[in-house]
């Protein structure tokens, strides 16, 4: 895939993200303006719940283990760090 096509896809995704942000900001503003705080409260609760479910479902086990991360940040390869520690 060429660089130009890749860049165009990234810009398209970014524009869609900006549209979502703008739409949600307008929705929140309108809910506050028309004093529909009960709907705003429900939407905020659902949003936080969805965020927590996404974080809980994330596969965090695929990342580096703390000892590997510490060894790589100190400049020691993970294989040499494992052989020198008991």
N, C-alpha and C positions, 0 to 999 in steps of 0.2 A: 504494500500500500504506500502510495507516495506521501511525502511530507505535507503537500498542499491539501490532500483529502483528509489526512489525520487532523490537521489544524482546523479545517472547516467543521469537522465533527465536534471537536472540542469547543469551538465557538458556538455551535448550535446548541450543545448541551448547556453551556454557560448562559446563553440567552433564555433557554427554557427555565433554568434555575432562577434567573432574575425575574421572569414573568410570574413564577410561583411566589416568590418573595413579595412582589408588588401586589399580586392578587390577595395574598393572605394579609398584608398590611392594610389594604383597603377594606377587607372583611372585618378585621379587628376594629379599625376606625369607625366603620358604620355601626358595628355592634355597640361600641361605646357611645357613639353619637345618639343612637336611638334608645339608649339605656336598656339594652338587652343583655345585661351582665350575666343572667342565668345561663344563656346560651354560650357566652364567652367562657364562663366557668366550666361548663361541660366540655367544650372544645379544648380548653387548656388541659383538663384532666385526661381526656382521651389522647391528646398529643404527648403528654408526659408518659402515659402508659405505653403507647406505641414505641416511644424512644427507649423505654426500659426493656421492652420485649426484644427490640432489635439488638440492644447491648447484650442481653442475656443469651440471645441465640448466636451471637458472633462466636466464631471459632477462635477463641483466644489461645488455645493450646498449640496452634501452628507457629506461634512466634518463638523467638529465642528464649531459652531458659535464662534465669538471672545470672547463672555462672558463666554461660556463653557470652552474654551481653557484657558482663564485667571484663571478661578476658579480651573480647574484641575491642572494647574501649581503651584498655590499657596497652594495646599493641601486641598482646600475646595471642598466638593462635590457639583455637580451642583444643586442638589435639595436644599441644605441648602443655597447656594448662591442666589438662586431665591427667597427664602422665606425671606431672610434678607434684600434684596434690594427693593426699592419702585419704 
